[in-house]
């Protein structure tokens, strides 16, 4: 990239990569959340068919689900803050 201030090339920084990485992480968490809900529905549909079987859950799966729960909590907290800010703006505009 040519830098108009001097004859040397300026190192260019990617403009949009941070946004792309953030949205990719959000999509991944949304996918994991949807997959978990689908698995839960399948388990409910099975009923007591496999109730007597032992369940194996790996530590990686537990960590993944903890990450999903943490993201859900963060999302709820942000929505709550957005709702509070919107309410404050509405109240301020009505006064």
C-alpha positions in Angstrom: 0.0 0.0 0.0 1.4 3.4 -1.0 1.6 5.9 1.8 1.3 9.5 0.6 3.3 10.9 3.4 6.6 9.3 2.5 8.1 7.2 -0.2 8.2 4.1 2.0 5.4 1.6 2.1 3.3 1.8 5.2 2.4 -1.5 6.8 -1.3 -2.0 6.1 -3.6 -3.2 8.9 -6.6 -5.3 8.0 -9.7 -3.1 8.3 -12.4 -5.7 8.8 -10.8 -8.8 10.2 -11.8 -8.1 13.8 -15.4 -7.8 12.8 -15.2 -11.0 10.8 -13.6 -13.0 13.6 -16.2 -11.7 16.1 -19.1 -12.7 13.8 -17.5 -16.1 13.1 -17.3 -16.7 16.8 -20.9 -15.6 17.3 -22.1 -17.9 14.5 -20.1 -20.8 16.0 -21.8 -20.3 19.4 -25.2 -20.0 17.7 -24.6 -23.3 15.9 -23.5 -25.1 19.1 -26.6 -23.7 20.9 -28.9 -24.9 18.1 -27.2 -28.3 18.0 -27.6 -28.7 21.8 -31.3 -27.9 21.6 -31.7 -30.4 18.8 -30.0 -33.1 20.9 -32.2 -32.2 23.9 -35.3 -32.6 21.7 -34.1 -36.0 20.5 -33.5 -37.1 24.1 -37.0 -36.0 25.1 -38.5 -37.9 22.1 -36.6 -41.1 23.2 -38.2 -40.8 26.6 -37.2 -43.6 29.0 -35.8 -45.8 26.3 -32.2 -45.3 27.3 -32.8 -44.3 30.9 -31.0 -47.3 32.3 -27.8 -46.7 30.1 -24.8 -44.9 31.4 -24.1 -41.5 29.9 -20.6 -40.5 29.0 -19.7 -36.9 28.7 -16.2 -35.7 27.9 -14.4 -32.8 29.5 -14.2 -31.1 26.1 -17.9 -31.3 25.7 -18.4 -29.9 29.3 -16.0 -27.0 28.5 -17.9 -26.3 25.2 -21.2 -26.2 26.9 -19.8 -23.9 29.6 -18.6 -21.6 26.9 -22.1 -21.6 25.3 -23.8 -20.9 28.7 -21.3 -18.1 29.3 -22.1 -16.6 25.9 -25.9 -16.9 26.6 -25.4 -15.1 29.9 -23.4 -12.3 28.2 -26.0 -11.9 25.6 -28.8 -11.7 28.2 -26.8 -9.1 30.1 -26.2 -7.0 27.0 -29.9 -7.2 26.0 -30.8 -6.1 29.6 -28.4 -3.2 29.3 -29.8 -2.3 25.9 -33.4 -2.5 27.2 -32.5 -0.3 30.2 -30.8 2.3 28.0 -33.7 2.3 25.6 -36.1 2.7 28.5 -34.0 5.6 29.9 -34.0 7.3 26.5 -37.8 6.9 26.2 -38.4 8.3 29.7 -36.0 11.2 29.0 -37.8 12.0 25.7 -41.3 11.9 27.4 -40.3 14.3 30.2 
